[in-house]
Amino acid sequence: MSGPAEWTEAEIRRLGSLYPSEKLFDEIVEAFPDRTPNAIRMKASRLGLRRLTPSSVGRSHGILLFSDGNGDYSSYLLKCSNCSSWIQVNGDDETDGSSVAVCDKCGSTCYISA
């Protein structure tokens, strides 16, 4: 009986881009059909990868603040007022206390102000 297969460089690169993304964990698991969810979590942990997690609801129910796992807020999700899909906005994108985001799904312009 042999142990688990070694992670390939391609798998490690894929994990490095998918794991910290806003994708659902189930979607990440689908990208690694030969790996168990636990193996994916363990490898990510060993690589120092962290998932973005909603830490709190912002000023309205249409805004979720995201932490990098260390308590720093790196971005937030804004709910499109037109089609209700979520748009990720990086904290660095803010200017003068307000941000503009364009919905990838419907093309609407969404505004958020401090």
N, C-alpha and C positions, 0 to 999 in steps of 0.2 A: 504494500500500500504506500503510495507516494503522498507527499504533503501538497499543500496548495501551490498553484502555479505562481511563479515570480511575476510581479507587475512589470509590464513592458514600459519603455520610455513613452510610447504613444499613449498608453493608458494613464500614466502619471501626468502627462501634459493635459489630457482630456479632463482628468479629475481636477487638476489645478485651475482649469477655466470654468468647469461646471459647478464644483462644490461651493465656492463662495458666491455664486450667482443667485438671482432671484428665482431660479427654477425650483419647482417642487421636488422634494427628495425622491418621490416615485419616478419622476422623469429622469433623474440622475441614475437611479437603479436600472432603468431601461437601457441606458447608454452603456451599461456594463453587464451584458447578459450572462457572462461566465463568473460573476462575482456576487456574493451574498450582500445584503444590505449591511450586515455587521462588518464584513471585510472592507466594504467601501468606507464606513465610518472610521474603522481602525486605521486604514491607510491614510485617510485624510488627517486624522489626529497625529499620526507619526510624521506627516509632512508639515504640520503646523497650520493646516487649513481650517478656517472657521466659516460656518454658514451665516449669512445675513439673517437676523431674526428680528421680528417686529418687537420693539421694546415698549412702545407706548403709542396711544392715539394722539395725534396732534390737535390743533385748534378746532378741527371739525372731524366728523366721522369719515370724511373722504381723504384723510391724510394719515399715513403711518410713518413714524420715524424709524429708521433702521440704525442699529448699532453694529460696529465691527466686531463685537464680542468682548471688547475691552472697555466698554463704557463710552467710547467716542461715537458720536453720531456722524456717519459718513454720507448718508443719503436719506431720501424719503420717497414714499410712493404717494402719488396723487391720483385720485380716482377721477377719470374723465367724466365731466358733467353731461356729455352727449351720449356716450355709449357704455359708460360705467366700467371700462377696462382700466387697468392700473398702468401708470406711467412712472418709471423710475427717474428721479431727478437727483443728481449729485449735489451735495452741499456746496461744493465749489462753484456750481453754476449760478448761485444767488448773486444778484447785484442790487444794491440799494434797497435791500429788504424785500425784494419781490423777484419772482421767477416766472418765466414763460416756458411752457412745454407743449409740444405738438404730439397728439395721440397717434401712435403708429397704426392703430386699427381704423379710425374714422377720419383722421386728419384734422380734427378740431384743435384749436388753440386753447389751452387751459392756463389760467393765471393763478398764482398764489402770492399773497403778500403777507408780510410780517405784521 
